[in-house]
Amino acid sequence: MSTKKNQGPLLYVNQPFSRTPTNTNMQEIYISKGDQEDLEEEKPVETESKKKISLAKKEIVQEAETKKEATLQSSDSLQQQEPKPSFKRVKPFKELNIKERLDYLINFPKVLPPVPCVFYTKEENYTGYLTAYDDGQITIQFHDQSTIDIPLVELKDIIMIGIKR
């Protein structure tokens, strides 16, 4: 028999010795309002410069508190008024009048395909795309690339059809 004791397998892992991480950017000491008052009570004897510093700190804290109160009061008065939405509400196409609808269709983004619409007049209904809008008349282009000019006075209503699937 062997005189050596049977030891388990030896495993060597090469790992460097790591110290605890030190971050010099982190705040290590903090003082809250309650702590400042306790410190002042514990140290009644202070030098003049320390007294001036502590008075300046108290003034800053008081100013901050008055600012907070003022903002709270102003926010309360704003909440009592009607709340303002962060975005301006855009009217739906159905709620626009005829001139606003024509402006919307003329200024439609060029990246998107033109929107087919039904133009209602006194005599007839036209289905097509708005291509031009002047003060007195509009130009409608049909699906077969023909166009027609209609006076603005005859136009009663415009309805967007949208893209048919």
N, C-alpha and C positions, 0 to 999 in steps of 0.2 A: 504494500500500500504506500501511497505517497504521503509524505509528511506535511505537505502543504494543504491548507484548508481550501476547499473548493469555494472560490469567490464567484460572484456573478460576473457577467460580462462587463468589461470596462468600456465606457462610452465617453469619448472626449468630444465636447462641443466647443468650438472656438467662438466664444462670445466675449466682447470687451466688457470690462467693468464699467457700468453706467452709474453716474451719480444722479441724484435727484435733479430734475430740470429746474433751471433758474431762469426766470423771465424778468428782466430788469424793467420792462414796461408796465408790469402789473402794479396796481396800487396795494400797498401792504398795510397802511394805517388809515383808518377813517374815524371821523368824529361825527356823531349825530347831534341834533339840537339838545336832546336830554343830557348827553354826555358833557356838552359845553357848560350847561348850568351846574352840573355836579362838580365839574372841575373848578369853577369859579367859587363855589361854596367851600371847597376843601382848602383852597389857597387864598386866604384873606390878605396876606402880605404880598403885594406885587410891586414891581418897579413902575415908574411913570410911563416908560415906553410900552410895557406890557398892558398897562391900563388903557393907553391910547389905542393900541391894536384891538383890545377886546371891545372898546367902545365903537370902533369902526366896524367890527364884525357884527355887533348888535344892530347898528344902523343899517347895515346891508341886509341883515335878516329881516328887520322891520320893513324895509323898502320892498323886499321880495314878497313878504306877506301882504302888504297893501296892494301890490301889483296883482297878486293872485286873487284877492278879494275883488278888485276892480274888474278883472277878466271874468270872474264868476258872475258878477252883477251884469256885465254887458252880455254875457252868454245867456243869462236868464231873460234879459229883455229881448234878445234875438229869438229865443225859443217862444216867447209870448207872441211875437209877430209871426206871420205865416212863414213856414220854412221855404227856403229858396232851393230849387233843384240845382245840382251841379252842372247839368247840361240843359241847353235851351231846347224846349220841346219843338219838334218839327211837325208841322201840320200834315195829316194824311192827304193823299192826292184827292180823295173824295171831298174834303172840306175846302179845297182851294177854289177860288172863282176862276172864270174862263181865262182871264189875262195871266193869272198866276200859273195856271196849268200850261198855257202856251210857253211862258218863260221857263218853266220846269222842263218841258220837252225839248226846247231849243238848247238849253244849257245842260242837257243830259250828258254824262261822261262819254267821251269819244272812245274810250277803251271798251265800253260795253256795246253790244249791238243795239240798234234803235228799237224802241218799244212800239209794237203795233197798237193802234188806237182806233176807236170808232168815233167819227166826227158826226154829230147830229146837227142837221140844218133844218130849215123850215120845210123844204121839199123832200130831201133824200138823206140817207145815211151813207157815209163813206168810210171804208176800212182801209187803213194804210198807215204810212209813216209821215210825221211832220218834218218837212225839209227846210222850209223858210217861213219866217213870221215877220211881217212888216207892220206898220201901224194900221194900215187899212185892210190888208188881206193876208191869207195864209196859203202856203203851197203844200199839197198833200201828194205823196208818192205812193202809188199802189204797188201790189206785189209783182205786177207785170211790167214794172219800171215806167209806166205812164204817169203823168202828173196832171194836177188840176189846181186852179187858183180859185179860192172861195173868199168872198168878202167877209170881214170879221163881223159885220152886222147880222149876217144870216146864220152865224154859228150859234147854236143853242147849248150844246153840251159836248164834252169830250170824256171818253171812258177808255182807260188803258185795258187792253186785252191781256197782255203778257205773253209769255212764250208758251205755245201749245206743245204738248208732248204727244 
